[in-house]
Amino acid sequence: MVLLLTLLGLTTPSLGAPTISASLSPKSFAVDQAATLTITILEGKGSIDQLPEVDGLLFQRRGQSRQHQIINGSLSSSVSTIFQVQANRPGTFTIPPITVSVEGQPLKTQEIRVAVTPATGLQPPDESLAPPSASDGSEQMAFLRISPVKQESYPGELLPVEIKAYFRSGLRASLNSHPRINGDGFLLTLPAEEPRQTEENVDGIAYAVLTWSGSLSGIKEGEQSLRVAVESTLLLPTGNSRRNRPRGGDPFFGNDPMADFFNQQQMQEKKIQLISPETTLTVLSLPTEGRPEDFSGAIGRFQLEVKAQPTDVGPGDPITLTMTVQGTGNFDRVEAPPFSTNGGWKSYTPTAKFTPGAAPGQGTKIFEQAIIAKDSLTTVIPSLAFSFFDPENNQYQTLHSAPIPLHISGAAEPGKDAGSDTGKVENAGTGGPESRNEQGLPPNEEGKSIQPGPPAANGLDLAPLHPQLGTLHRKMIPLISRPGFQAGVLTAVLLLITAITLKIRARLRTGDPVRSRRQEMTRLLEHRIREIHTARDQGDTRAFLALCRQAMQEQLGALWQMEPGAITLADLRQRLAADATLLSLFGTAETSAYGGCQLSSQEMTEYAQKLEAELRRLA
């Protein structure tokens, strides 16, 4: 057994005490920009109940990530929660210590100082890139449009908005940034996925269109100007290539895509900034008349559902109250309906979980709260109320849940005397007063009087004494000395040692992070190459180039420890040599994200061979 405990001690990773930390990147940003707040829990599990309120700063939860590392045989794990931080005015702010409950123990982060500068001014757009004018009929290469669904909103209300970037068909372009807002009157929220790709005709001219569907949130009352900008890079033919290029060719890539691929010296890059026309929106003040006391700032249209489990409990047993709020609105301001403790209840801090819906602003927020009834005669869980402002009807609304019946078992019934039946004795059989002996006891079957025993202690129903000796056993063998028990313990020990040995071997095989990463890269590459070959055999050029681009992003993302979808051509130019083959391959594949082209089977085969050779060298 000592050997077994020693083996267990050697194979169990030693974890230190849980710690938390908070970091902000960057610590200085403009009003029209945002920073990332990361709260990390090391060696423990915990939950962030609520972020502190800081006047002038807004926090939006962006997600959570987990990381596991094996260092010198010890497993280290961490959980990071990410928030987006935005400001509604310039100045210096302090984020106070954030309390995190880690395995039942409250821990606090350090405070963080934030410097917010005035909004950065957008550069005036190039005349050649301005939106097309229907009056002059000029042909433009690229432009940007923003279309809010209405011109008036309330502070905090999520206003659906659509942003479209137009690129002239046949133009090779890449995005260098996501759309960002100019000014300090609104906050722009966009989904994490890539924009939709479509084609449109504007004044008879074909454009490849990228569309973002997001939401605006006003933070300053009054009339506010709104402009949106997107950074992009255009790949334009040089003067020599224009004179020598043949007519016809692909409408998006300009002409022969493989000619551009093998002769990229004929192209030149031009970084541009697309700016939408200025739009004026009005942010109205929330009415003070009829504002409920429990109004937390929720604006939209919501539904409330309240459930309780279990509803048949014993005295002091906890009950889980599940409150579901779903609909469309600013869920960051949706709080749990307050549960009053004045009616003989004890409640605990609720937890929240938000699940976004398909459209911007849609979602479901579920709160769970533990409650305990102090009074065992309580028969109902009271109704809960949730208040919000409906911008369509321009009035406050309060939703009420139905009371939930409750049964507490084991509670004393009123009016019943628990000791009313004590002390009563009924005569049984022939045991009447005349048949009792001088001590008042009835005789047994043989006519002998039963001797009185000791009185019951405090009225307890104790087991009677046995006057006769029971069955005797010659020898009692302890369980630990029985051969069957010893054989079972030995078998269990051998099985445990075998399992520990197999686990150690598995850790030795998978404990090397470099080896694990290479195996994962190779497995993913083989899967992606099969898809690329399938698209090539089907003659689907668009799917072929998209899969090639995705394969390069996945391999480079694993190698550089970056999100694959965030890798762009600009990242490759910073990290790879100017004559790198992978740079040329990625440049050709990335342009397919904004239009279509047709490659022959031979061209796709040559492209795939070059790509496979480069990616296998990385893996």
FIMAR-648020 format. One record per residue (C-alpha): residue in one letter; x, y, z. Coordinates in steps of 0.5 Angstrom, whole numbers, plus 500, padded with zeros to 3 digits. Layout:
BEGIN
aXYZ/...
//
This chain:
BEGIN
m500500500/v506505501/l509503494/l502505492/l501512495/t508513493/l506512486/l500516486/g504522489/l509522483/t504522478/t499527481/p501534478/s502539484/l498545483/g499552487/a494556490/p489559485/t491566483/i488572479/s491577475/a488583470/s491586464/l489592459/s491593452/p493598450/k492602457/s491609453/f486609447/a482614443/v475615445/d473612438/q477606439/a477600444/a482596449/t482589451/l481587459/t483580460/i482577467/t486571468/i485565473/l491561474/e490554477/g483554479/k476555477/g472561479/s466566476/i466574475/d460576479/q460583476/l465588474/p465595478/e462601475/v466606472/d463613470/g465614463/l467607461/l463601458/f465594459/q462588454/r464581455/r467578449/g468571451/q473566455/s479562453/r482556457/q490554456/h493548459/q501547459/i505542462/i512544465/n517540468/g511534469/s506539472/l500541469/s498548469/s491551467/s488558466/v482561464/s482568461/t475572461/i476578455/f472584456/q472590451/v473597454/q470603451/a470610453/n464616452/r469621454/p476623454/g480623461/t484619466/f480613469/t481608474/i478601474/p478599481/p480592484/i475586481/t473581486/v473574483/s470568487/v475562486/e473556489/g469559494/q474564496/p474571494/l480574490/k481581488/t485584482/q490590482/e487596480/i488599473/r489606470/v486608463/a488614459/v483616454/t485621449/p480625444/a477622438/t482621432/g480625426/l479621420/q483623414/p479626408/p478621402/d481621396/e477624390/s478618386/l475613392/a469618394/p462615393/p459615386/s455621384/a449619380/s449626377/d456626374/g456619373/s464618375/e466611375/q469610382/m474604385/a471603392/f467607397/l463605403/r456606406/i452606412/s445605413/p442605420/v435602420/k432609424/q434616425/e432616432/s434612438/y435612446/p442612450/g444605450/e439602445/l442597440/l440600433/p441595428/v446598422/e449595416/i456597413/k457596406/a464596402/y464597395/f470595391/r470595383/s469589380/g476587377/l480590383/r484586387/a484589394/s485586402/l482589408/n487592413/s482593419/h475592421/p470598420/r471603426/i467609428/n469616428/g466621434/d465620441/g457619440/f456612439/l459605440/l459600434/t459593435/l460588430/p460580430/a466576430/e465573423/e467575416/p463580412/r458577407/q460577400/t455579394/e455583388/e451589386/n450594380/v451601382/d449606376/g450600371/i457599374/a459592377/y462592384/a464586389/v460588396/l462586403/t457587408/w457587416/s451587420/g452590427/s449595432/l450602434/s449604441/g448612443/i452614449/k451622448/e444625448/g442630442/e444630435/q450626433/s454626427/l456619424/r462617420/v465610419/a472608416/v475602413/e483601412/s484597405/t490596400/l489596393/l493592388/l493596382/p497594375/t503599373/g503603367/n507598363/s503592365/r497596363/r500597356/n502590355/r496586358/p491583353/r484584353/g479580356/g480576362/d477575369/p473581372/f475581379/f483579378/g483584372/n486579367/d490572367/p490571374/m496566373/a500571369/d499576375/f501570380/f508569376/n509576375/q507580381/q513586380/q508588375/m503590380/q503596385/e500597392/k496603394/k493603401/i487607402/q482609407/l474608405/i470613409/s462613409/p458620408/e457623414/t450622417/t446625423/l443621428/t439624434/v439620441/l433622445/s433622453/l429617456/p423619460/t423620467/e415620468/g413613469/r420610470/p420604475/e424603481/d427597479/f429599472/s436598470/g437601463/a434595459/i432598452/g428593447/r423588447/f423582452/q420576455/l420573462/e420566464/v421564472/k421557474/a423553481/q426547482/p425543487/t418545489/d417540494/v423541499/g424540507/p425545512/g432549510/d433546503/p435550498/i431552491/t434554485/l430559481/t431560474/m429567471/t430567463/v430573459/q429573452/g428578446/t432584443/g435589446/n442591450/f443585454/d449588458/r444592462/v439586463/e439584470/a436579474/p429581477/p430583484/f428577489/s425581496/t427577502/n422581507/g417575506/g421570510/w426568505/k434568504/s437569497/y444569494/t447572489/p445570482/t449568476/a448570469/k449566462/f448570456/t447566449/p447571443/g441570438/a442570430/a441577429/p444583432/g441585439/q438578440/g439573445/t437569451/k440571458/i439566464/f440567471/e440562477/q439564484/a439560490/i433561495/i431558502/a425559506/k426561513/d418560515/s416552514/l409555513/t411558506/t406555501/v408560495/i414563491/p412570490/s412574483/l418577480/a418583476/f422585470/s422592468/f425595461/f423601456/d420599449/p423604444/e417602439/n412604444/n416610447/q414607454/y416603460/q414596461/t414591467/l413584466/h411580472/s412572473/a406568476/p407566483/i410558484/p406554489/l411551494/h410545499/i415544505/s414537508/g416535515/a413542518/a409542524/e401542523/p398548527/g393546532/k396539533/d398537540/a404532539/g404529546/s396528547/d397521546/t403519550/g401516557/k395512554/v395504555/e390499552/n389492555/a390487550/g387480550/t385477557/g390482561/g384486565/p385489572/e383482575/s388478571/r394482573/n399481579/e401485585/q406489581/g400491576/l403486571/p400481567/p402474567/n405470561/e403464558/e405459564/g402463569/k409467572/s409474572/i413478568/q418482572/p418489571/g424492567/p428499567/p424505565/a424508558/a429513558/n426520556/g420516553/l424513547/d422506544/l428502546/a430495544/p428490549/l433486553/h433478551/p433474557/q435468553/l442466549/g443467542/t447462537/l454462539/h460462533/r466458535/k471463531/m470470528/i475471522/p476478521/l475481514/i482483513/s484476514/r480472509/p483470503/g478472498/f478479501/q486479500/a486477493/g481482491/v485488494/l491485491/t487485484/a485492485/v492494487/l495491480/l490494476/l491501479/i498500478/t497498471/a493504470/i498509473/t503506468/l499507462/k497514464/i505515465/r506513458/a501517455/r503523458/l510522456/r508521449/t503527449/g507532454/d511535449/p507541446/v512542440/r510534438/s503535440/r503541435/r506538430/q502532430/e495537430/m498541424/t500535420/r493532421/l489538419/l494539413/e492532411/h485534411/r485540408/i489538402/r484532401/e479538400/i483542396/h484536391/t476535391/a475542389/r480542384/d477535381/q470538381/g473545377/d470549383/t476555382/r472559388/a472553393/f479551391/l482558392/a478559399/l481552401/c488554400/r487561403/q484557409/a490552409/m495557410/q492561415/e491555419/q498552419/l501559420/g496561426/a498554429/l506556428/w505563430/q500562435/m495567432/e487566431/p487563424/g482568421/a485574423/i492573419/t492577413/l497579407/a500584411/d502579417/l505575412/r509581409/q511583416/r514576418/l516573411/a521574406/a519579400/d521573396/a518568400/t513563395/l508562401/l507570400/s505570393/l501564394/f497567400/g496574396/t493570390/a488566394/e486572399/t484576393/s479571391/a475573398/y472579394/g470576387/g471570383/c475567378/q476561373/l483557373/s484551369/s485544371/q493545370/e493552373/m490549380/t494543380/e501547379/y498552385/a496546389/q503542388/k507549390/l502550396/e503543399/a510543398/e511549402/l506547408/r509541409/r515544410/l512548415/a509542419/
//
